[in-house]
Amino acid sequence: MTSAAAGTSPIEYTAQADAFRHEIRDWLDENAPEDLRGILVPRDPSPELTRRLADWAARMADAGYMCVAWPTEYGGRGLSGIEVAVMNEEFGRAGVPRLTRGMGESLVGPAVINHATDEQKRRILPPIISGDHVFCQGFSEPDAGSDLASLRTTGVVDGDELVINGQKVWTSGYYQSNWIFVLCRTDPAAPKHRGISYVLVPIERDGQPNGIRFSPITRITGVASFAETFFDDCRASLDDVIGGLHDGWRVAMTTLGSERGGSATTQHVAFAREWDHLVELARKRGRTDDPVVRNQLAWAFANIEVIRYTGLELLAALAAGRPAANLGNGSSAKIRWSEYQRRMAEFALDIVGPEAFYVEDDYRLDEWQETFLVTRSHTIWGGTAEIQRNILAERVLGMPRDPAPADLKEPQP
């Protein structure tokens, strides 16, 4: 069987993108760590793998391959969208993880670059690139998830500081972060989408707790990757309010836009490597001659190709300088990859067979058990599949909205 990662791109890249491809390929040929080749980074890596990944991240940072889309004046490479896609492709070709600085790079950085003062940019951005400041997100609340503007966490000005009180939820990566970026209401009299401030908050100050308590939320995988976050007279400097007091909604839209931009141009790379692992699993189980298994593998291969060509369409737009995405593309892509992964994970456990029901006493999951459980939520977070279909129906196809329950009439006899 041919690897799902095979195939050539029909895109005509710019000369600049081609030159960058040669640069990054040469660097990877010399520096890609052999012990990380082919690694699918687990969601809960061991301490040893965490150390190896940290060493690799430091090597990438030293070579200037962190925060590459940031402007050069702020320590980035100023890469275009297509060049970032090329970089992702080359890391996929080399089979090593393309590490980033997480939310600091993808969410906080764009907000600071677009809305902060020059002094804030000089002070805040370098520690993100170096990895000294690691961020988690304090946006969603128990009663303000989809309706983020209904948040209740407050920030009260006290001298040159904000005193923050309230609660957030679904704080991912809290256990490895030393900063959190928070939306809080600083003007309760203002209209709903105003009077909100976007502030960067240290989890500790001068080595002491800063009034922030994390309550871990254990997922079905047994890993507490999320937390509820409680703020009790937590303090943040007004110098760390981005975009000015009461204007945080505008800043938050930059963050959310970055978060929802996704990685559609190279999303297929991880899926292709996962497909290779799935084929190897079928071989080990002696199932590659089973027509049902072969049919399912072909189905998965075809779906990865659809995802790949969707990414190529986006790359073509980037190469031609056209708008890279629209509302319909984002919704249809989310439906496609999330539903694909759920079905693929179910099929993987079918290949594993009865052993899929066995878990070690310490609830240590193997690759396919973890993938199966994690993908249960993929059609929910980031906009449920049902919501995405409504977006396509109403905003793209122009179909009428479903009537509200109160508008439904009883059927006539």
Helices and strands as residue ranges (DSSP letters): H 15-31, G 34-36, H 47-62, G 72-74, H 81-94, H 102-103, I 104-108, H 109-115, H 118-130, E 135-138, G 148-150, E 154-158, E 161-168, G 174-176, E 179-185, E 196-202, E 204-205, E 208-209, E 212-217, E 226-237, G 238-240, E 241-242, H 248-259, H 267-284, H 291-319, H 327-352, G 353-357, H 367-375, H 385-391, I 392-396, G 405-407
